[in-house]
Amino acid sequence: MNKKAKRLAAAAALLAIAAFLIYFIVSAFLAAPGEAGSLFMALLAGIIALPLLAWLLLFCIRRMRSGCSADELLPREEKPGANAPGLENSEHSSP
């Protein structure tokens, strides 16, 4: 992943956060009294979510370009004895 794509994603996230802040300041003066709390929570969620989503996008792009598959990232673990014949009800049988 080159630095230009990372900088572009970071700049886009910063511009979106700046747009959120400008909208919040404008709506603080124009919103009805009961809407201020919900607008602040939406702003807070957006400020947290945007950088995380930008990082997730860059992470996924980096993984796809490196040729990793989902099986390499998330190996499946098999339970011991799950497929053994004759052990379907071994937990309930008496010794």
N, CA and C atoms as an extended XYZ file, in Angstrom:
285
Properties=species:S:1:pos:R:3:atomname:S:1:resname:S:1:resid:I:1 pbc="F F F"
N         0.862       -1.168        0.000 N   MET     1
C         0.000        0.000        0.000 CA  MET     1
C         0.908        1.230        0.000 C   MET     1
N         0.679        2.098       -0.940 N   ASN     2
C         1.532        3.274       -1.011 CA  ASN     2
C         1.031        4.375       -0.071 C   ASN     2
N         1.915        5.295        0.175 N   LYS     3
C         1.599        6.370        1.121 CA  LYS     3
C         0.548        7.325        0.585 C   LYS     3
N         0.446        7.429       -0.743 N   LYS     4
C        -0.525        8.350       -1.324 CA  LYS     4
C        -1.956        7.913       -1.006 C   LYS     4
N        -2.226        6.622       -1.073 N   ALA     5
C        -3.571        6.118       -0.769 CA  ALA     5
C        -3.893        6.289        0.712 C   ALA     5
N        -2.910        6.073        1.566 N   LYS     6
C        -3.129        6.258        3.007 CA  LYS     6
C        -3.405        7.722        3.328 C   LYS     6
N        -2.653        8.598        2.709 N   ARG     7
C        -2.861       10.028        2.946 CA  ARG     7
C        -4.216       10.480        2.411 C   ARG     7
N        -4.627        9.922        1.291 N   LEU     8
C        -5.920       10.278        0.709 CA  LEU     8
C        -7.063        9.823        1.624 C   LEU     8
N        -6.956        8.606        2.152 N   ALA     9
C        -7.990        8.109        3.064 CA  ALA     9
C        -8.014        8.927        4.355 C   ALA     9
N        -6.849        9.275        4.872 N   ALA    10
C        -6.786       10.080        6.096 CA  ALA    10
C        -7.350       11.475        5.857 C   ALA    10
N        -7.042       12.061        4.703 N   ALA    11
C        -7.571       13.396        4.386 CA  ALA    11
C        -9.083       13.354        4.220 C   ALA    11
N        -9.598       12.303        3.596 N   ALA    12
C       -11.048       12.174        3.434 CA  ALA    12
C       -11.733       12.030        4.791 C   ALA    12
N       -11.145       11.249        5.682 N   ALA    13
C       -11.725       11.087        7.021 CA  ALA    13
C       -11.682       12.406        7.793 C   ALA    13
N       -10.588       13.150        7.685 N   LEU    14
C       -10.495       14.438        8.370 CA  LEU    14
C       -11.486       15.453        7.816 C   LEU    14
N       -11.675       15.449        6.496 N   LEU    15
C       -12.654       16.361        5.904 CA  LEU    15
C       -14.070       16.005        6.354 C   LEU    15
N       -14.362       14.720        6.452 N   ALA    16
C       -15.688       14.312        6.915 CA  ALA    16
C       -15.902       14.711        8.372 C   ALA    16
N       -14.885       14.569        9.196 N   ILE    17
C       -14.987       14.978       10.605 CA  ILE    17
C       -15.166       16.494       10.698 C   ILE    17
N       -14.440       17.244        9.874 N   ALA    18
C       -14.601       18.699        9.868 CA  ALA    18
C       -16.016       19.082        9.431 C   ALA    18
N       -16.563       18.370        8.437 N   ALA    19
C       -17.932       18.638        8.012 CA  ALA    19
C       -18.917       18.326        9.137 C   ALA    19
N       -18.679       17.243        9.877 N   PHE    20
C       -19.527       16.921       11.035 CA  PHE    20
C       -19.488       18.049       12.064 C   PHE    20
N       -18.297       18.553       12.347 N   LEU    21
C       -18.163       19.614       13.355 CA  LEU    21
C       -18.855       20.901       12.915 C   LEU    21
N       -18.700       21.260       11.644 N   ILE    22
C       -19.356       22.470       11.136 CA  ILE    22
C       -20.873       22.310       11.196 C   ILE    22
N       -21.357       21.128       10.798 N   TYR    23
C       -22.795       20.873       10.870 CA  TYR    23
C       -23.283       20.935       12.312 C   TYR    23
N       -22.500       20.410       13.233 N   PHE    24
C       -22.894       20.418       14.645 CA  PHE    24
C       -22.970       21.844       15.183 C   PHE    24
N       -22.005       22.679       14.825 N   ILE    25
C       -22.008       24.062       15.306 CA  ILE    25
C       -23.208       24.820       14.732 C   ILE    25
N       -23.479       24.623       13.453 N   VAL    26
C       -24.616       25.307       12.837 CA  VAL    26
C       -25.923       24.810       13.436 C   VAL    26
N       -26.043       23.500       13.599 N   SER    27
C       -27.293       22.954       14.129 CA  SER    27
C       -27.472       23.249       15.614 C   SER    27
N       -26.399       23.577       16.316 N   ALA    28
C       -26.533       23.944       17.728 CA  ALA    28
C       -27.350       25.222       17.870 C   ALA    28
N       -27.239       26.101       16.888 N   PHE    29
C       -27.999       27.339       16.932 CA  PHE    29
C       -29.385       27.203       16.313 C   PHE    29
N       -29.550       26.266       15.386 N   LEU    30
C       -30.807       26.157       14.656 CA  LEU    30
C       -31.699       25.008       15.112 C   LEU    30
N       -31.176       24.067       15.880 N   ALA    31
C       -31.947       22.876       16.258 CA  ALA    31
C       -32.939       23.201       17.369 C   ALA    31
N       -33.954       22.379       17.434 N   ALA    32
C       -34.926       22.496       18.523 CA  ALA    32
C       -34.256       22.074       19.829 C   ALA    32
N       -34.751       22.521       20.969 N   PRO    33
C       -34.098       22.224       22.248 CA  PRO    33
C       -33.929       20.729       22.545 C   PRO    33
N       -34.836       19.888       22.139 N   GLY    34
C       -34.736       18.463       22.441 CA  GLY    34
C       -33.809       17.692       21.513 C   GLY    34
N       -33.398       18.291       20.408 N   GLU    35
C       -32.579       17.594       19.421 CA  GLU    35
C       -31.082       17.707       19.677 C   GLU    35
N       -30.661       18.569       20.556 N   ALA    36
C       -29.232       18.818       20.749 CA  ALA    36
C       -28.503       17.574       21.245 C   ALA    36
N       -29.109       16.831       22.160 N   GLY    37
C       -28.448       15.644       22.702 CA  GLY    37
C       -28.267       14.558       21.659 C   GLY    37
N       -29.293       14.336       20.855 N   SER    38
C       -29.177       13.297       19.835 CA  SER    38
C       -28.196       13.697       18.739 C   SER    38
N       -28.147       14.986       18.410 N   LEU    39
C       -27.170       15.440       17.422 CA  LEU    39
C       -25.741       15.283       17.940 C   LEU    39
N       -25.534       15.562       19.219 N   PHE    40
C       -24.206       15.398       19.790 CA  PHE    40
C       -23.793       13.929       19.782 C   PHE    40
N       -24.710       13.014       20.102 N   MET    41
C       -24.381       11.594       20.094 CA  MET    41
C       -24.071       11.112       18.676 C   MET    41
N       -24.798       11.636       17.684 N   ALA    42
C       -24.514       11.281       16.291 CA  ALA    42
C       -23.136       11.796       15.880 C   ALA    42
N       -22.799       12.997       16.305 N   LEU    43
C       -21.478       13.553       16.018 CA  LEU    43
C       -20.392       12.707       16.659 C   LEU    43
N       -20.584       12.335       17.904 N   LEU    44
C       -19.599       11.517       18.609 CA  LEU    44
C       -19.420       10.162       17.933 C   LEU    44
N       -20.522        9.547       17.538 N   ALA    45
C       -20.442        8.258       16.845 CA  ALA    45
C       -19.729        8.397       15.502 C   ALA    45
N       -20.003        9.483       14.788 N   GLY    46
C       -19.340        9.699       13.509 CA  GLY    46
C       -17.850        9.944       13.649 C   GLY    46
N       -17.465       10.706       14.674 N   ILE    47
C       -16.049       10.983       14.896 CA  ILE    47
C       -15.298        9.704       15.242 C   ILE    47
N       -15.942        8.794       15.934 N   ILE    48
C       -15.292        7.529       16.277 CA  ILE    48
C       -15.328        6.561       15.094 C   ILE    48
N       -16.450        6.518       14.384 N   ALA    49
C       -16.631        5.517       13.332 CA  ALA    49
C       -15.831        5.819       12.067 C   ALA    49
N       -15.721        7.076       11.682 N   LEU    50
C       -15.048        7.391       10.420 CA  LEU    50
C       -13.584        6.949       10.376 C   LEU    50
N       -12.762        7.257       11.361 N   PRO    51
C       -11.380        6.759       11.295 CA  PRO    51
C       -11.298        5.231       11.353 C   PRO    51
N       -12.185        4.605       12.116 N   LEU    52
C       -12.181        3.146       12.171 CA  LEU    52
C       -12.555        2.536       10.822 C   LEU    52
N       -13.554        3.112       10.161 N   LEU    53
C       -13.938        2.603        8.856 CA  LEU    53
C       -12.857        2.852        7.810 C   LEU    53
N       -12.178        3.992        7.887 N   ALA    54
C       -11.080        4.260        6.959 CA  ALA    54
C        -9.944        3.263        7.176 C   ALA    54
N        -9.626        2.974        8.438 N   TRP    55
C        -8.584        1.983        8.731 CA  TRP    55
C        -9.004        0.602        8.242 C   TRP    55
N       -10.262        0.234        8.462 N   LEU    56
C       -10.760       -1.068        8.035 CA  LEU    56
C       -10.697       -1.202        6.515 C   LEU    56
N       -11.042       -0.149        5.803 N   LEU    57
C       -10.967       -0.162        4.349 CA  LEU    57
C        -9.531       -0.364        3.887 C   LEU    57
N        -8.595        0.386        4.457 N   LEU    58
C        -7.188        0.233        4.078 CA  LEU    58
C        -6.663       -1.143        4.441 C   LEU    58
N        -7.081       -1.685        5.585 N   PHE    59
C        -6.661       -3.019        6.010 CA  PHE    59
C        -7.148       -4.079        5.020 C   PHE    59
N        -8.417       -3.971        4.618 N   CYS    60
C        -8.971       -4.945        3.677 CA  CYS    60
C        -8.295       -4.848        2.312 C   CYS    60
N        -8.033       -3.636        1.856 N   ILE    61
C        -7.361       -3.465        0.573 CA  ILE    61
C        -5.961       -4.059        0.631 C   ILE    61
N        -5.251       -3.832        1.728 N   ARG    62
C        -3.898       -4.371        1.883 CA  ARG    62
C        -3.932       -5.902        1.883 C   ARG    62
N        -4.909       -6.502        2.561 N   ARG    63
C        -5.018       -7.961        2.603 CA  ARG    63
C        -5.378       -8.541        1.246 C   ARG    63
N        -6.243       -7.863        0.507 N   MET    64
C        -6.629       -8.372       -0.811 CA  MET    64
C        -5.473       -8.292       -1.788 C   MET    64
N        -4.685       -7.258       -1.678 N   ARG    65
C        -3.544       -7.122       -2.585 CA  ARG    65
C        -2.425       -8.104       -2.254 C   ARG    65
N        -2.314       -8.501       -0.995 N   SER    66
C        -1.250       -9.428       -0.626 CA  SER    66
C        -1.607      -10.870       -0.966 C   SER    66
N        -2.858      -11.138       -1.324 N   GLY    67
C        -3.258      -12.464       -1.746 CA  GLY    67
C        -3.670      -13.380       -0.613 C   GLY    67
N        -3.944      -12.845        0.559 N   CYS    68
C        -4.400      -13.674        1.669 CA  CYS    68
C        -5.861      -14.036        1.462 C   CYS    68
N        -6.199      -15.249        1.843 N   SER    69
C        -7.592      -15.670        1.755 CA  SER    69
C        -8.213      -15.648        3.141 C   SER    69
N        -9.513      -15.808        3.191 N   ALA    70
C       -10.212      -15.802        4.474 CA  ALA    70
C        -9.811      -17.007        5.319 C   ALA    70
N        -9.484      -18.130        4.685 N   ASP    71
C        -9.066      -19.308        5.441 CA  ASP    71
C        -7.728      -19.089        6.149 C   ASP    71
N        -6.863      -18.277        5.562 N   GLU    72
C        -5.579      -17.981        6.211 CA  GLU    72
C        -5.760      -17.030        7.387 C   GLU    72
N        -6.709      -16.101        7.262 N   LEU    73
C        -6.925      -15.128        8.333 CA  LEU    73
C        -7.699      -15.716        9.501 C   LEU    73
N        -8.694      -16.565        9.201 N   LEU    74
C        -9.562      -17.133       10.231 CA  LEU    74
C        -9.524      -18.657       10.146 C   LEU    74
N        -8.506      -19.294       10.702 N   PRO    75
C        -8.452      -20.759       10.631 CA  PRO    75
C        -9.564      -21.376       11.463 C   PRO    75
N       -10.113      -22.458       10.958 N   ARG    76
C       -11.189      -23.141       11.662 CA  ARG    76
C       -10.590      -24.132       12.646 C   ARG    76
N       -11.123      -24.112       13.854 N   GLU    77
C       -10.676      -25.053       14.874 CA  GLU    77
C       -11.726      -26.145       15.012 C   GLU    77
N       -11.274      -27.384       14.953 N   GLU    78
C       -12.195      -28.501       15.115 CA  GLU    78
C       -12.145      -28.963       16.565 C   GLU    78
N       -13.294      -29.313       17.078 N   LYS    79
C       -13.366      -29.811       18.441 CA  LYS    79
C       -12.847      -31.240       18.472 C   LYS    79
N       -12.041      -31.593       19.463 N   PRO    80
C       -11.524      -32.959       19.519 CA  PRO    80
C       -12.657      -33.943       19.760 C   PRO    80
N       -12.698      -34.982       18.943 N   GLY    81
C       -13.692      -36.024       19.095 CA  GLY    81
C       -15.050      -35.686       18.534 C   GLY    81
N       -15.178      -34.578       17.814 N   ALA    82
C       -16.482      -34.177       17.302 CA  ALA    82
C       -16.960      -35.108       16.203 C   ALA    82
N       -16.041      -35.632       15.415 N   ASN    83
C       -16.420      -36.489       14.297 CA  ASN    83
C       -16.071      -37.955       14.554 C   ASN    83
N       -15.716      -38.314       15.751 N   ALA    84
C       -15.361      -39.702       16.055 CA  ALA    84
C       -16.622      -40.560       16.072 C   ALA    84
N       -16.564      -41.734       15.460 N   PRO    85
C       -17.760      -42.591       15.424 CA  PRO    85
C       -18.065      -43.179       16.794 C   PRO    85
N       -19.346      -43.256       17.108 N   GLY    86
C       -19.783      -43.874       18.346 CA  GLY    86
C       -19.715      -42.986       19.559 C   GLY    86
N       -19.368      -41.716       19.390 N   LEU    87
C       -19.258      -40.812       20.538 CA  LEU    87
C       -20.320      -39.719       20.482 C   LEU    87
N       -21.442      -39.961       19.841 N   GLU    88
C       -22.467      -38.939       19.711 CA  GLU    88
C       -23.025      -38.520       21.079 C   GLU    88
N       -23.266      -39.473       21.975 N   ASN    89
C       -23.854      -39.166       23.287 CA  ASN    89
C       -22.890      -39.557       24.403 C   ASN    89
N       -21.609      -39.280       24.241 N   SER    90
C       -20.632      -39.708       25.233 CA  SER    90
C       -20.757      -38.933       26.532 C   SER    90
N       -21.340      -37.744       26.508 N   GLU    91
C       -21.468      -36.946       27.725 CA  GLU    91
C       -22.508      -37.537       28.673 C   GLU    91
N       -23.512      -38.206       28.138 N   HIS    92
C       -24.616      -38.692       28.953 CA  HIS    92
C       -24.507      -40.175       29.303 C   HIS    92
N       -23.491      -40.841       28.836 N   SER    93
C       -23.397      -42.275       29.114 CA  SER    93
C       -22.735      -42.515       30.459 C   SER    93
N       -23.068      -43.605       31.091 N   SER    94
C       -22.515      -43.972       32.403 CA  SER    94
C       -21.187      -44.709       32.219 C   SER    94
N       -20.247      -44.582       33.146 N   PRO    95
C       -18.967      -45.292       33.018 CA  PRO    95
C       -19.063      -46.760       33.316 C   PRO    95
